[in-house]
Amino acid sequence: KDNKSSENSDDPGPSSASTPKRRKPAKNPSFCESLNYSSSLQDYRSRGKCIRTEDRWFTPEEFVKQERILTDGHWKKDILCHGKTLNFLLKVANGREQIKRRAEEEEEEEEDMADLSVFQASSLPVTCVSLTGTLYKYRFASGSRGKCIRTEDRWFTPEEFVKQERILTDGHWKKDILCNGKTLNFLLQKEILHVHSVLCECVKCSIQEEINNDDECYVCYSEGDLVCCDECPRAFHSHCHLPTADGDSPGEWICTLCVLRNSQQWHDSSNMSEQEAFNVPVSQYRLHCHSLLLCVYRKDIKKVPRYSEFITRPMWLDRIKQKLDSGAYQTVGAFISDFQLIFSNCSKFNRDNEFGRIGTRLKQIFDEEFQRIFSISIK
């Protein structure tokens, strides 16, 4: 009986009359791309529950405990992903993070070591995709205040300048305006530019309508009592403009260069040959002569290096101005010949020195302006 009872004790009881029910194997984590999953994932992760199976969320430790055959399981070594342990994935992730952090540190070091000397000038070249301009640091106040960027046509705030680039639908001045390859945000971080307080009441921040013109004379590059053109950003000393400007006259005032531009737009601008231009009377082309003389007076110092070291005051231009105002020139050719004589003498007496090379460059600038202003056809 004892043997029977022992044998019976080994037999399955009544409740096990059928085949024992097998435990379902644990499913691999499933990752759904649905919106609901994405929104709930962040919530579960915040509580450490990052593994989903059978519509339930588990922490890695809880997930390991679901496997009953593991009496001493550890999530780092027992949970596999594509044959790799989570411990392996953690090391890879940490390595990538270190590489990323190292790259960011190197980038910061490169920025710190960047040559900031190119940003020390009072005015800086700026671009925004296809737009070009010059940023004057002393005019900068913020993105929306301080018309600090000068183009050929007018002054802009940084925000206004970005809006001129039509291909930028969502442009921002801090990231889309570049100066020597760096964003304006970089210039702000390096304290090359300084944003004014919202409560600032300085001239740049409070009187926008009065700073649409230049702060220095278009001809001599110096400040003072200036007459401002109402059609362009230029400003002039009364005596620097040709003809002399009356700063006290009421109403709008338009500079000679804008008058010429408007005249060429409304009248036939058919090209002349150089000889035809020489033969026309000065009385009919006085506006053109004044414009040409203004351009030569101004002279692009940037295109003629060290010009001011050699010519502190171009008295020869004053002589041409006097003759033009007194009516001494009958034809444009006579007017032009005085310029040519100056350049010829400069070349003759300074053939092999730097002054001679400067004279040659000035002659090139003069020829270009003459052809542009008088619409000379190039054959």
C-alpha positions as CSV (number, residue, x, y, z in Angstrom):
1,K,0.0,0.0,0.0
2,D,2.8,2.2,0.8
3,N,4.3,1.4,-2.5
4,K,1.0,2.1,-4.2
5,S,0.5,5.3,-2.3
6,S,4.0,6.4,-3.3
7,E,3.3,5.5,-6.8
8,N,0.0,7.3,-6.7
9,S,1.7,10.3,-5.2
10,D,3.8,10.5,-8.3
11,D,0.8,10.3,-10.6
12,P,-0.9,13.5,-11.7
13,G,-4.0,14.4,-9.8
14,P,-7.5,14.9,-11.1
15,S,-6.8,18.5,-12.0
16,S,-4.1,17.4,-14.4
17,A,-6.1,14.9,-16.3
18,S,-5.4,16.8,-19.5
19,T,-2.2,17.9,-21.0
20,P,-0.5,20.6,-18.8
21,K,-1.0,24.1,-20.2
22,R,2.2,25.5,-21.5
23,R,3.4,28.9,-20.4
24,K,3.5,31.4,-23.2
25,P,7.0,32.4,-24.2
26,A,7.9,36.0,-23.6
27,K,7.5,38.0,-26.8
28,N,10.2,40.3,-28.1
29,P,9.5,43.9,-27.4
30,S,7.2,45.4,-30.0
31,F,7.5,49.0,-31.1
32,C,4.5,50.6,-32.7
33,E,4.8,53.7,-34.8
34,S,1.3,54.9,-34.0
35,L,0.7,58.4,-32.6
36,N,-0.8,56.9,-29.4
37,Y,2.4,54.9,-28.7
38,S,4.6,57.8,-29.4
39,S,2.7,60.0,-27.0
40,S,2.6,57.4,-24.3
41,L,6.2,56.3,-24.7
42,Q,7.6,59.5,-23.2
43,D,5.4,59.1,-20.1
44,Y,6.4,55.5,-19.6
45,R,10.1,56.3,-20.1
46,S,9.9,59.0,-17.5
47,R,9.0,56.2,-15.0
48,G,11.7,53.8,-16.4
49,K,9.2,51.6,-18.2
50,C,10.7,51.4,-21.7
51,I,9.9,47.8,-22.8
52,R,6.5,46.9,-24.2
53,T,5.1,43.4,-24.5
54,E,1.5,42.1,-24.6
55,D,0.2,45.6,-24.2
56,R,2.1,46.1,-21.0
57,W,5.1,48.2,-20.1
58,F,8.1,47.1,-18.1
59,T,11.3,48.4,-16.7
60,P,14.3,46.3,-17.8
61,E,14.4,44.8,-14.3
62,E,10.7,43.9,-14.4
63,F,11.0,42.4,-17.9
64,V,13.8,40.0,-16.8
65,K,11.6,38.8,-13.9
66,Q,9.0,37.7,-16.3
67,E,11.3,34.9,-17.4
68,R,10.9,32.4,-14.5
69,I,13.8,30.1,-15.5
70,L,16.1,32.9,-14.6
71,T,16.7,32.7,-10.9
72,D,19.4,35.3,-10.9
73,G,18.8,37.3,-14.1
74,H,20.2,40.7,-14.8
75,W,18.7,43.0,-17.4
76,K,22.1,44.2,-18.7
77,K,23.3,40.7,-19.7
78,D,20.0,38.8,-20.2
79,I,18.0,41.1,-22.4
80,L,19.1,40.8,-26.0
81,C,18.5,43.1,-29.0
82,H,19.5,41.6,-32.3
83,G,21.8,39.2,-30.5
84,K,23.5,42.0,-28.5
85,T,23.1,42.5,-24.7
86,L,21.8,45.8,-23.4
87,N,25.1,46.2,-21.7
88,F,26.8,46.2,-25.1
89,L,24.3,48.8,-26.4
90,L,24.9,51.0,-23.4
91,K,28.6,51.0,-24.1
92,V,28.0,51.9,-27.7
93,A,25.6,54.7,-26.8
94,N,28.1,56.0,-24.2
95,G,30.9,55.9,-26.7
96,R,28.8,57.8,-29.2
97,E,27.9,60.4,-26.6
98,Q,31.5,60.8,-25.7
99,I,32.4,61.2,-29.4
100,K,29.7,63.8,-29.8
101,R,30.7,65.6,-26.7
102,R,34.3,65.6,-27.8
103,A,33.3,67.0,-31.2
104,E,31.3,69.7,-29.6
105,E,34.2,70.7,-27.3
106,E,36.5,70.8,-30.3
107,E,34.1,73.0,-32.2
108,E,33.9,75.3,-29.2
109,E,37.7,75.4,-29.1
110,E,37.8,76.2,-32.8
111,E,35.3,79.1,-32.3
112,D,37.4,80.4,-29.3
113,M,40.5,80.3,-31.5
114,A,38.8,81.9,-34.5
115,D,40.5,85.0,-35.8
116,L,38.3,87.7,-34.4
117,S,40.5,90.4,-35.9
118,V,38.4,90.4,-39.1
119,F,35.5,91.7,-37.0
120,Q,37.3,94.6,-35.5
121,A,36.5,97.2,-38.2
122,S,33.7,99.7,-37.6
123,S,31.9,98.4,-40.7
124,L,31.6,94.8,-41.7
125,P,30.5,93.1,-45.0
126,V,27.3,91.0,-44.6
127,T,25.3,88.7,-46.8
128,C,21.9,87.0,-46.7
129,V,21.8,84.4,-49.5
130,S,22.0,86.6,-52.6
131,L,21.9,90.0,-50.8
132,T,25.0,92.0,-49.9
133,G,25.4,95.0,-47.6
134,T,27.6,96.6,-45.1
135,L,26.8,96.5,-41.3
136,Y,27.9,99.5,-39.3
137,K,28.4,98.4,-35.7
138,Y,27.8,101.8,-34.1
139,R,24.3,101.8,-35.6
140,F,23.3,98.3,-34.4
141,A,20.7,98.1,-31.6
142,S,18.8,94.8,-32.1
143,G,17.0,92.9,-34.8
144,S,14.1,95.3,-35.1
145,R,15.8,98.5,-34.1
146,G,18.8,100.4,-35.5
147,K,19.1,100.7,-39.2
148,C,22.6,99.4,-39.4
149,I,22.9,97.6,-42.7
150,R,23.5,99.7,-45.8
151,T,22.9,98.5,-49.3
152,E,23.2,100.5,-52.5
153,D,19.7,101.8,-52.2
154,R,18.8,102.3,-48.5
155,W,19.4,101.4,-44.8
156,F,17.8,98.4,-43.1
157,T,17.4,96.9,-39.7
158,P,18.6,93.3,-39.6
159,E,15.0,92.0,-39.7
160,E,14.2,94.3,-42.7
161,F,17.3,93.1,-44.5
162,V,16.4,89.4,-44.2
163,K,12.9,90.1,-45.5
164,Q,14.4,91.4,-48.8
165,E,15.6,87.9,-49.6
166,R,12.4,86.4,-51.1
167,I,13.5,82.8,-51.1
168,L,13.6,82.8,-47.3
169,T,10.1,82.1,-46.1
170,D,11.0,81.9,-42.4
171,G,14.3,83.7,-42.2
172,H,15.8,84.9,-39.0
173,W,18.5,87.7,-38.8
174,K,20.6,85.9,-36.2
175,K,21.2,82.8,-38.3
176,D,20.6,83.9,-41.9
177,I,22.8,87.0,-42.0
178,L,26.5,86.1,-42.3
179,C,29.6,88.1,-41.8
180,N,32.9,86.6,-42.9
181,G,31.3,83.2,-42.7
182,K,29.9,83.6,-39.2
183,T,26.3,84.3,-38.2
184,L,25.3,87.5,-36.4
185,N,24.4,85.2,-33.4
186,F,28.2,84.3,-33.3
187,L,29.0,88.0,-33.3
188,L,26.6,88.5,-30.4
189,Q,28.1,85.7,-28.4
190,K,31.6,87.1,-28.9
191,E,30.3,90.5,-27.9
192,I,31.3,92.0,-31.2
193,L,27.7,93.3,-31.4
194,H,25.6,94.3,-28.4
195,V,21.8,94.2,-28.2
196,H,20.3,97.3,-26.6
197,S,17.8,96.9,-23.8
198,V,14.1,96.9,-24.8
199,L,13.8,100.1,-22.6
200,C,16.6,101.9,-24.3
201,E,15.8,105.4,-25.5
202,C,18.9,106.2,-27.4
203,V,18.7,107.8,-30.9
204,K,19.1,104.5,-32.7
205,C,16.3,102.9,-30.8
206,S,13.8,105.8,-30.8
207,I,14.1,107.9,-33.9
208,Q,14.1,105.6,-36.9
209,E,12.8,108.1,-39.4
210,E,15.8,110.4,-38.9
211,I,18.5,107.9,-39.6
212,N,17.6,106.7,-43.1
213,N,20.6,108.6,-44.5
214,D,24.4,108.2,-44.1
215,D,26.1,109.8,-41.1
216,E,29.1,111.1,-43.2
217,C,29.5,112.9,-46.5
218,Y,29.3,110.8,-49.6
219,V,32.3,112.7,-51.2
220,C,34.8,113.4,-48.4
221,Y,33.8,110.7,-45.8
222,S,33.6,113.2,-42.9
223,E,30.8,114.1,-40.6
224,G,29.3,117.6,-40.0
225,D,26.3,119.5,-41.1
226,L,24.9,117.3,-44.0
227,V,22.2,117.7,-46.6
228,C,20.3,114.4,-47.0
229,C,18.9,113.1,-50.2
230,D,15.2,112.2,-50.1
231,E,15.6,109.4,-52.7
232,C,18.8,107.6,-51.6
233,P,20.8,107.1,-48.4
234,R,23.5,109.6,-49.5
235,A,24.3,112.8,-47.6
236,F,26.6,115.7,-48.5
237,H,28.2,118.8,-47.2
238,S,26.6,121.6,-49.1
239,H,30.0,122.6,-50.6
240,C,30.9,119.0,-51.5
241,H,27.8,118.4,-53.7
242,L,27.8,119.5,-57.3
243,P,26.2,122.0,-57.8
244,T,26.4,123.4,-54.3
245,A,23.4,122.3,-52.3
246,D,21.1,124.7,-50.4
247,G,20.4,122.9,-47.2
248,D,17.9,125.6,-46.1
249,S,15.6,125.1,-49.1
250,P,12.1,123.9,-48.2
251,G,10.6,120.7,-49.5
252,E,12.4,117.6,-50.7
253,W,15.9,117.6,-52.0
254,I,17.4,115.1,-54.5
255,C,21.1,114.7,-55.1
256,T,22.7,115.0,-58.6
257,L,23.3,111.2,-58.8
258,C,19.6,110.5,-58.3
259,V,18.5,113.2,-60.7
260,L,20.7,111.7,-63.4
261,R,19.4,108.2,-62.7
262,N,15.8,109.5,-62.9
263,S,16.6,111.4,-66.1
264,Q,18.1,108.3,-67.8
265,Q,15.0,106.3,-66.8
266,W,12.6,108.7,-68.5
267,H,14.6,109.7,-71.5
268,D,16.1,107.8,-74.4
269,S,19.3,106.3,-73.1
270,S,20.6,105.2,-76.5
271,N,24.4,104.6,-76.4
272,M,26.8,107.1,-77.9
273,S,30.2,106.4,-79.3
274,E,33.1,108.0,-77.3
275,Q,33.8,110.5,-80.1
276,E,30.1,111.5,-80.2
277,A,30.2,112.1,-76.4
278,F,33.3,114.3,-76.9
279,N,31.6,116.5,-79.4
280,V,28.4,117.2,-77.4
281,P,28.1,120.6,-75.7
282,V,28.7,120.7,-72.0
283,S,25.6,122.9,-71.6
284,Q,23.4,119.9,-72.6
285,Y,25.3,117.4,-70.4
286,R,26.2,119.5,-67.3
287,L,24.3,117.0,-65.1
288,H,26.5,114.2,-66.5
289,C,29.6,116.2,-66.0
290,H,28.7,117.0,-62.4
291,S,28.0,113.3,-61.7
292,L,31.3,112.2,-63.2
293,L,33.2,114.8,-61.1
294,L,31.4,113.7,-58.0
295,C,32.4,110.1,-58.6
296,V,36.0,111.0,-59.1
297,Y,36.0,113.2,-56.0
298,R,34.6,110.4,-54.0
299,K,37.0,107.9,-55.4
300,D,36.8,104.4,-54.0
301,I,39.7,104.4,-51.6
302,K,39.2,100.6,-51.0
303,K,39.9,100.0,-54.7
304,V,43.0,102.3,-54.6
305,P,45.1,101.2,-51.6
306,R,47.0,104.0,-49.7
307,Y,45.5,106.7,-51.9
308,S,45.2,109.2,-49.1
309,E,48.9,108.7,-48.2
310,F,49.9,110.2,-51.6
311,I,47.0,112.7,-52.3
312,T,45.9,114.5,-49.2
313,R,43.8,117.0,-51.1
314,P,43.2,116.7,-54.9
315,M,43.5,120.3,-55.8
316,W,43.5,119.4,-59.5
317,L,39.9,118.4,-59.2
318,D,39.0,121.7,-57.6
319,R,40.5,123.4,-60.7
320,I,38.3,121.3,-63.0
321,K,35.3,122.1,-60.9
322,Q,36.0,125.9,-61.1
323,K,36.3,125.7,-64.9
324,L,33.1,123.7,-65.2
325,D,31.1,126.1,-63.0
326,S,32.5,129.2,-64.8
327,G,31.5,127.8,-68.3
328,A,35.1,127.4,-69.5
329,Y,34.4,124.1,-71.1
330,Q,32.4,124.3,-74.4
331,T,32.4,120.5,-75.1
332,V,32.4,117.4,-73.1
333,G,35.7,116.5,-74.8
334,A,37.4,119.6,-73.4
335,F,36.1,118.6,-69.9
336,I,37.4,115.0,-70.3
337,S,40.8,116.2,-71.7
338,D,41.7,117.9,-68.5
339,F,41.3,114.6,-66.7
340,Q,43.3,112.8,-69.3
341,L,46.1,115.3,-68.9
342,I,46.3,114.7,-65.2
343,F,46.5,111.0,-65.6
344,S,49.1,111.4,-68.4
345,N,51.3,113.6,-66.3
346,C,51.0,111.2,-63.4
347,S,52.1,108.3,-65.5
348,K,54.9,110.3,-67.1
349,F,56.6,111.5,-63.9
350,N,55.8,108.5,-61.7
351,R,56.3,105.6,-64.2
352,D,58.0,103.1,-61.9
353,N,56.8,104.0,-58.4
354,E,53.7,103.4,-56.3
355,F,52.2,106.8,-57.1
356,G,52.3,105.9,-60.8
357,R,50.4,102.7,-60.1
358,I,47.8,104.5,-58.1
359,G,47.3,107.0,-61.0
360,T,46.8,104.1,-63.4
361,R,44.2,102.6,-61.1
362,L,42.4,105.9,-60.8
363,K,42.4,106.3,-64.6
364,Q,40.7,102.9,-64.8
365,I,38.0,104.0,-62.4
366,F,37.5,107.2,-64.3
367,D,37.1,105.4,-67.6
368,E,34.6,103.0,-66.2
369,E,32.5,105.9,-64.7
370,F,32.7,107.9,-67.9
371,Q,31.4,105.0,-70.0
372,R,28.6,104.3,-67.4
373,I,27.4,107.9,-67.0
374,F,27.5,108.9,-70.6
375,S,26.2,105.5,-71.8
376,I,29.2,104.9,-74.1
377,S,28.9,102.0,-76.4
378,I,31.9,99.6,-76.3
379,K,32.8,98.3,-79.7
